[in-house]
Amino acid sequence: MAATTEQQITDSINSLRRERKAVILAHNYQNGEVQDIADFTGDSLELSRKAAATDADVIVFCGVHFMAETAKILSPQKTVLLPDPHAGCPMANMVDLARLREFKAQHPGLPVVAYVNTTAEVKAESDICCTSANAVKVVEAIDADEIICLPDKSLAGYIASQTKKRIVPYPGYCPTHHRILSQDVMRAKKEHPTAKVLAHPECTSDVVELADVVASTSGMIRWVAGSAGQEFILCTERGIIHKMQKDNPGKKFYNPCGLNICPNMKKITLEKVLWSLEDMVHEVTVPDDIISRAQRAIEGMLAIV
């Protein structure tokens, strides 16, 4: 029997997408062919909000588990599928409900800002959420001088550098962003002296300090599109280069590091998207009480930004 071609898989996905009344979301770190099949690409919360605004019955989230949970929180009436149930986030997994409650007990009375890169249960236990794009604005809006930020100590450090408030960081981090070293960036700058350096705030502080622009993935995409510059060094997961190149064919993009690959993001393939739609697997569910409390934390953020 002849091997199934990528085009045949794509055609089957498109047929099932219509049949299931599904919307396909792909995070900016996904494999290029998965980004190309998606209805929307972008950051995790941005994608969940776009899906919530559609009349789709099914959301296929090509990302990691916490992202699919967020989609369910914002669209509790929709069926949310994660094409690979093993696509988790190491940073999100560094804090669970028990560890959060223990950390809160060590810092009694402090408000908790939870990065969207957390589980639904952690969002529900927190006071308010933030994204990498709006974290500073959220912190500035809170009526407190001392604030817990979790789970990413690097994002917390960046927030601390932008505010006079005292930030208490939870000791989590993104392994992929921490693999990008300052010496990698300095070498790339030497090789491409006219290139602008863009860094995600999940990078270590010494990498962030070398950046011309610190932004979320969608922020990077918008900044590059509006820039007169022609060369860019991207300090984030390398999957973003696919969209950058599609959107800006005349510009050049450089990856500073050979190790900035998120293996969990790369678990999802076209075949898995197809299988997920064929068999309506793997569904991500969130208990109703967790949904309502997590919605409150997300809505509090949206009211500010």
Kinemage of the C-alpha trace (Angstrom):
@kinemage 1
@onewidth
@group {chain A} dominant
@subgroup {mainchain}
@vectorlist {calphas} color= white
{ca met a 1} P 0.000 0.000 0.000
{ca ala a 2} L 1.344 3.427 -0.925
{ca ala a 3} L 2.481 5.660 1.919
{ca thr a 4} L 0.100 8.408 2.983
{ca thr a 5} L 1.368 11.758 1.770
{ca glu a 6} L 1.351 14.991 3.760
{ca gln a 7} L -1.230 16.392 1.336
{ca gln a 8} L -3.536 13.406 1.915
{ca ile a 9} L -3.255 13.913 5.681
{ca thr a 10} L -3.969 17.621 5.254
{ca asp a 11} L -7.012 16.874 3.079
{ca ser a 12} L -8.327 14.423 5.681
{ca ile a 13} L -7.826 16.965 8.470
{ca asn a 14} L -9.679 19.612 6.476
{ca ser a 15} L -12.580 17.241 5.822
{ca leu a 16} L -12.856 16.251 9.477
{ca arg a 17} L -12.451 19.864 10.613
{ca arg a 18} L -15.638 20.711 8.717
{ca glu a 19} L -17.454 17.552 9.800
{ca arg a 20} L -16.631 18.023 13.495
{ca lys a 21} L -17.126 21.806 13.348
{ca ala a 22} L -13.634 22.141 14.807
{ca val a 23} L -11.137 24.968 15.106
{ca ile a 24} L -7.428 24.097 15.114
{ca leu a 25} L -5.043 26.203 17.207
{ca ala a 26} L -1.248 26.076 16.986
{ca his a 27} L 1.191 27.758 19.320
{ca asn a 28} L 4.095 29.661 17.757
{ca tyr a 29} L 6.503 26.908 18.897
{ca gln a 30} L 4.773 24.097 17.009
{ca asn a 31} L 6.285 22.270 14.035
{ca gly a 32} L 5.926 24.299 10.831
{ca glu a 33} L 3.515 21.905 9.126
{ca val a 34} L 1.262 21.988 12.198
{ca gln a 35} L 1.285 25.803 12.214
{ca asp a 36} L 0.346 25.722 8.534
{ca ile a 37} L -2.762 23.572 9.117
{ca ala a 38} L -4.054 25.752 11.962
{ca asp a 39} L -6.934 28.208 11.816
{ca phe a 40} L -5.050 30.422 14.263
{ca thr a 41} L -1.445 30.617 15.442
{ca gly a 42} L -0.204 32.676 18.370
{ca asp a 43} L 0.404 32.766 22.125
{ca ser a 44} L -1.538 30.413 24.379
{ca leu a 45} L -4.065 32.823 25.930
{ca glu a 46} L -4.502 34.698 22.658
{ca leu a 47} L -5.406 31.405 20.954
{ca ser a 48} L -7.877 30.398 23.670
{ca arg a 49} L -9.628 33.748 23.419
{ca lys a 50} L -9.869 33.474 19.624
{ca ala a 51} L -11.316 29.969 19.889
{ca ala a 52} L -13.862 31.138 22.479
{ca ala a 53} L -15.088 33.759 20.017
{ca thr a 54} L -15.838 31.165 17.322
{ca asp a 55} L -18.951 29.007 16.959
{ca ala a 56} L -16.828 25.852 16.817
{ca asp a 57} L -17.962 22.823 18.802
{ca val a 58} L -14.453 21.368 19.055
{ca ile a 59} L -11.073 22.965 19.797
{ca val a 60} L -7.965 21.050 18.731
{ca phe a 61} L -5.118 22.681 20.631
{ca cys a 62} L -1.682 22.040 19.175
{ca gly a 63} L 0.351 23.096 22.171
{ca val a 64} L 0.903 21.713 25.667
{ca his a 65} L -1.506 20.584 28.363
{ca phe a 66} L -1.938 23.814 30.324
{ca met a 67} L -2.863 25.598 27.091
{ca ala a 68} L -5.639 23.112 26.367
{ca glu a 69} L -6.847 23.574 29.946
{ca thr a 70} L -6.972 27.339 29.428
{ca ala a 71} L -9.034 26.820 26.278
{ca lys a 72} L -11.453 24.701 28.304
{ca ile a 73} L -11.644 27.370 31.037
{ca leu a 74} L -12.619 30.002 28.461
{ca ser a 75} L -14.883 27.646 26.465
{ca pro a 76} L -16.362 25.206 28.990
{ca gln a 77} L -19.152 24.242 26.588
{ca lys a 78} L -16.726 23.168 23.846
{ca thr a 79} L -14.862 19.875 23.522
{ca val a 80} L -11.098 20.489 23.798
{ca leu a 81} L -8.675 17.965 22.307
{ca leu a 82} L -4.895 17.747 22.786
{ca pro a 83} L -3.447 15.641 19.940
{ca asp a 84} L -0.724 14.190 22.177
{ca pro a 85} L -1.697 13.657 25.829
{ca his a 86} L 1.987 13.560 26.811
{ca ala a 87} L 2.644 17.121 25.612
{ca gly a 88} L 3.218 18.730 28.998
{ca cys a 89} L 5.111 21.793 30.195
{ca pro a 90} L 8.024 21.206 32.603
{ca met a 91} L 7.729 24.733 34.018
{ca ala a 92} L 3.979 24.432 34.642
{ca asn a 93} L 4.628 21.101 36.334
{ca met a 94} L 7.085 22.710 38.773
{ca val a 95} L 4.180 24.053 40.840
{ca asp a 96} L 1.083 22.129 41.875
{ca leu a 97} L -1.645 22.924 44.378
{ca ala a 98} L 0.219 21.503 47.390
{ca arg a 99} L 3.451 23.337 46.585
{ca leu a 100} L 1.592 26.565 45.914
{ca arg a 101} L -0.217 26.384 49.237
{ca glu a 102} L 3.069 25.678 51.005
{ca phe a 103} L 4.709 28.658 49.282
{ca lys a 104} L 1.775 30.916 50.184
{ca ala a 105} L 2.060 29.796 53.811
{ca gln a 106} L 5.702 30.898 53.798
{ca his a 107} L 4.606 34.357 52.593
{ca pro a 108} L 1.249 34.878 54.324
{ca gly a 109} L -1.118 37.505 53.010
{ca leu a 110} L 0.718 38.229 49.760
{ca pro a 111} L -1.320 38.315 46.539
{ca val a 112} L -0.421 35.646 43.998
{ca val a 113} L 0.068 36.407 40.316
{ca ala a 114} L 0.018 33.213 38.242
{ca tyr a 115} L 1.570 33.172 34.799
{ca val a 116} L -0.819 31.592 32.293
{ca asn a 117} L 1.836 28.879 31.957
{ca thr a 118} L 0.309 27.056 34.942
{ca thr a 119} L -2.257 24.340 35.466
{ca ala a 120} L -5.938 25.164 35.846
{ca glu a 121} L -5.734 24.151 39.504
{ca val a 122} L -2.931 26.639 40.174
{ca lys a 123} L -4.774 29.420 38.336
{ca ala a 124} L -7.828 28.710 40.495
{ca glu a 125} L -5.752 29.019 43.684
{ca ser a 126} L -4.181 32.326 42.572
{ca asp a 127} L -5.517 35.874 42.814
{ca ile a 128} L -4.936 36.902 39.229
{ca cys a 129} L -3.229 35.688 36.058
{ca cys a 130} L -0.756 37.370 33.750
{ca thr a 131} L 0.937 36.744 30.428
{ca ser a 132} L 4.542 37.482 29.516
{ca ala a 133} L 3.234 40.497 27.587
{ca asn a 134} L 1.164 42.064 30.379
{ca ala a 135} L 2.875 40.845 33.558
{ca val a 136} L 4.327 44.233 34.526
{ca lys a 137} L 1.017 46.001 33.942
{ca val a 138} L -0.852 43.423 36.052
{ca val a 139} L 1.636 43.729 38.925
{ca glu a 140} L 1.496 47.533 38.818
{ca ala a 141} L -2.313 47.419 39.072
{ca ile a 142} L -2.348 45.303 42.244
{ca asp a 143} L -2.849 47.217 45.479
{ca ala a 144} L 0.108 45.689 47.292
{ca asp a 145} L 3.808 46.465 47.657
{ca glu a 146} L 4.880 42.814 47.797
{ca ile a 147} L 3.620 40.179 45.361
{ca ile a 148} L 4.235 36.490 44.698
{ca cys a 149} L 4.866 35.697 41.023
{ca leu a 150} L 4.871 32.101 39.829
{ca pro a 151} L 6.005 29.746 38.476
{ca asp a 152} L 8.782 31.372 36.444
{ca lys a 153} L 11.627 32.962 38.389
{ca ser a 154} L 13.006 34.522 35.175
{ca leu a 155} L 9.745 36.272 34.333
{ca ala a 156} L 9.533 37.325 37.986
{ca gly a 157} L 13.044 38.764 37.745
{ca tyr a 158} L 12.117 40.707 34.642
{ca ile a 159} L 9.007 42.079 36.367
{ca ala a 160} L 11.146 43.082 39.358
{ca ser a 161} L 13.456 45.034 37.048
{ca gln a 162} L 10.478 47.012 35.726
{ca thr a 163} L 8.691 47.859 38.987
{ca lys a 164} L 9.443 49.287 42.425
{ca lys a 165} L 7.318 46.611 44.057
{ca arg a 166} L 8.981 43.689 45.812
{ca ile a 167} L 8.539 40.532 43.790
{ca val a 168} L 8.721 37.169 45.549
{ca pro a 169} L 9.648 34.633 42.854
{ca tyr a 170} L 8.649 30.985 42.899
{ca pro a 171} L 11.699 28.942 41.838
{ca gly a 172} L 10.381 27.504 38.565
{ca tyr a 173} L 11.827 28.069 35.102
{ca cys a 174} L 11.563 27.072 31.436
{ca pro a 175} L 14.317 24.554 30.594
{ca thr a 176} L 14.190 25.453 26.898
{ca his a 177} L 14.721 29.176 27.425
{ca his a 178} L 17.411 28.546 30.033
{ca arg a 179} L 19.429 26.601 27.452
{ca ile a 180} L 20.030 29.874 25.612
{ca leu a 181} L 23.233 31.238 27.156
{ca ser a 182} L 24.585 34.764 27.108
{ca gln a 183} L 27.735 33.569 25.343
{ca asp a 184} L 25.508 32.135 22.577
{ca val a 185} L 23.888 35.533 22.125
{ca met a 186} L 27.199 37.404 22.196
{ca arg a 187} L 28.620 35.055 19.571
{ca ala a 188} L 25.544 35.574 17.376
{ca lys a 189} L 25.863 39.355 17.806
{ca lys a 190} L 29.508 39.185 16.732
{ca glu a 191} L 28.586 37.127 13.662
{ca his a 192} L 25.640 39.394 12.771
{ca pro a 193} L 26.542 42.867 14.080
{ca thr a 194} L 23.552 44.662 12.524
{ca ala a 195} L 20.992 42.169 13.833
{ca lys a 196} L 18.538 43.181 16.545
{ca val a 197} L 18.284 40.820 19.516
{ca leu a 198} L 14.798 39.811 20.667
{ca ala a 199} L 14.450 37.864 23.912
{ca his a 200} L 11.548 36.238 25.704
{ca pro a 201} L 11.367 37.151 29.424
{ca glu a 202} L 11.581 33.442 30.250
{ca cys a 203} L 15.274 33.720 29.312
{ca thr a 204} L 17.847 34.212 32.065
{ca ser a 205} L 18.532 37.790 33.135
{ca asp a 206} L 21.955 37.962 31.451
{ca val a 207} L 20.343 37.067 28.112
{ca val a 208} L 17.516 39.572 28.650
{ca glu a 209} L 20.099 42.293 29.357
{ca leu a 210} L 21.643 41.702 25.920
{ca ala a 211} L 18.328 42.148 24.123
{ca asp a 212} L 17.170 45.150 22.144
{ca val a 213} L 13.575 44.015 22.646
{ca val a 214} L 12.020 41.871 25.407
{ca ala a 215} L 8.653 40.494 24.353
{ca ser a 216} L 6.238 37.583 24.211
{ca thr a 217} L 6.234 35.480 21.034
{ca ser a 218} L 3.340 37.454 19.542
{ca gly a 219} L 5.064 40.663 20.622
{ca met a 220} L 8.199 39.575 18.791
{ca ile a 221} L 6.201 38.765 15.659
{ca arg a 222} L 4.528 42.179 15.667
{ca trp a 223} L 7.803 44.014 16.395
{ca val a 224} L 9.681 42.320 13.547
{ca ala a 225} L 6.833 42.989 11.100
{ca gly a 226} L 6.962 46.701 11.927
{ca ser a 227} L 10.747 46.994 12.018
{ca ala a 228} L 12.851 48.501 9.264
{ca gly a 229} L 15.634 46.131 10.330
{ca gln a 230} L 16.548 43.160 8.151
{ca glu a 231} L 18.318 40.808 10.580
{ca phe a 232} L 17.163 39.431 13.903
{ca ile a 233} L 18.540 37.118 16.576
{ca leu a 234} L 15.623 35.332 18.259
{ca cys a 235} L 16.153 34.227 21.861
{ca thr a 236} L 13.198 31.902 22.279
{ca glu a 237} L 12.075 28.459 21.138
{ca arg a 238} L 13.117 28.036 17.527
{ca gly a 239} L 9.636 27.148 16.249
{ca ile a 240} L 8.856 30.861 16.006
{ca ile a 241} L 11.250 31.207 13.054
{ca his a 242} L 8.749 29.389 10.798
{ca lys a 243} L 6.144 32.137 11.102
{ca met a 244} L 8.753 34.897 11.088
{ca gln a 245} L 10.064 33.683 7.740
{ca lys a 246} L 6.576 33.285 6.268
{ca asp a 247} L 5.522 36.766 7.336
{ca asn a 248} L 8.808 38.490 6.425
{ca pro a 249} L 10.353 36.692 3.425
{ca gly a 250} L 12.933 39.404 2.836
{ca lys a 251} L 14.312 39.365 6.374
{ca lys a 252} L 16.876 37.078 7.996
{ca phe a 253} L 16.490 35.276 11.312
{ca tyr a 254} L 19.210 33.721 13.405
{ca asn a 255} L 18.919 31.089 16.086
{ca pro a 256} L 21.578 31.741 18.759
{ca cys a 257} L 21.580 28.244 20.214
{ca gly a 258} L 21.390 24.654 19.054
{ca leu a 259} L 19.450 23.471 22.102
{ca asn a 260} L 16.423 25.781 22.219
{ca ile a 261} L 13.907 23.136 21.194
{ca cys a 262} L 10.906 22.292 23.370
{ca pro a 263} L 10.488 18.518 22.959
{ca asn a 264} L 6.932 18.659 24.301
{ca met a 265} L 5.841 21.221 21.694
{ca lys a 266} L 7.317 19.003 18.984
{ca lys a 267} L 5.346 15.923 20.085
{ca ile a 268} L 2.363 17.038 18.003
{ca thr a 269} L 2.437 16.073 14.324
{ca leu a 270} L -0.017 16.254 11.432
{ca glu a 271} L -0.791 12.571 11.912
{ca lys a 272} L -1.678 13.123 15.562
{ca val a 273} L -3.945 16.039 14.652
{ca leu a 274} L -5.721 13.738 12.193
{ca trp a 275} L -6.023 10.877 14.683
{ca ser a 276} L -7.321 13.253 17.326
{ca leu a 277} L -10.114 14.415 15.012
{ca glu a 278} L -10.865 10.912 13.724
{ca asp a 279} L -11.320 9.375 17.180
{ca met a 280} L -12.133 12.572 19.134
{ca val a 281} L -9.158 12.031 21.455
{ca his a 282} L -7.524 13.142 23.752
{ca glu a 283} L -10.112 15.256 25.512
{ca val a 284} L -8.969 17.707 28.181
{ca thr a 285} L -11.455 18.315 30.983
{ca val a 286} L -11.427 20.657 33.979
{ca pro a 287} L -13.789 20.362 36.996
{ca asp a 288} L -16.525 23.008 37.096
{ca asp a 289} L -15.379 24.494 40.399
{ca ile a 290} L -11.824 24.881 39.085
{ca ile a 291} L -13.152 26.479 35.884
{ca ser a 292} L -15.145 29.109 37.771
{ca arg a 293} L -12.257 30.054 40.061
{ca ala a 294} L -9.699 30.073 37.247
{ca gln a 295} L -12.055 32.199 35.127
{ca arg a 296} L -12.089 34.756 37.932
{ca ala a 297} L -8.267 34.963 37.888
{ca ile a 298} L -8.175 35.334 34.100
{ca glu a 299} L -11.035 37.846 33.991
{ca gly a 300} L -9.270 39.922 36.665
{ca met a 301} L -6.289 40.167 34.352
{ca leu a 302} L -8.408 41.020 31.305
{ca ala a 303} L -10.129 43.813 33.236
{ca ile a 304} L -6.707 45.439 33.732
{ca val a 305} L -5.248 44.972 30.263
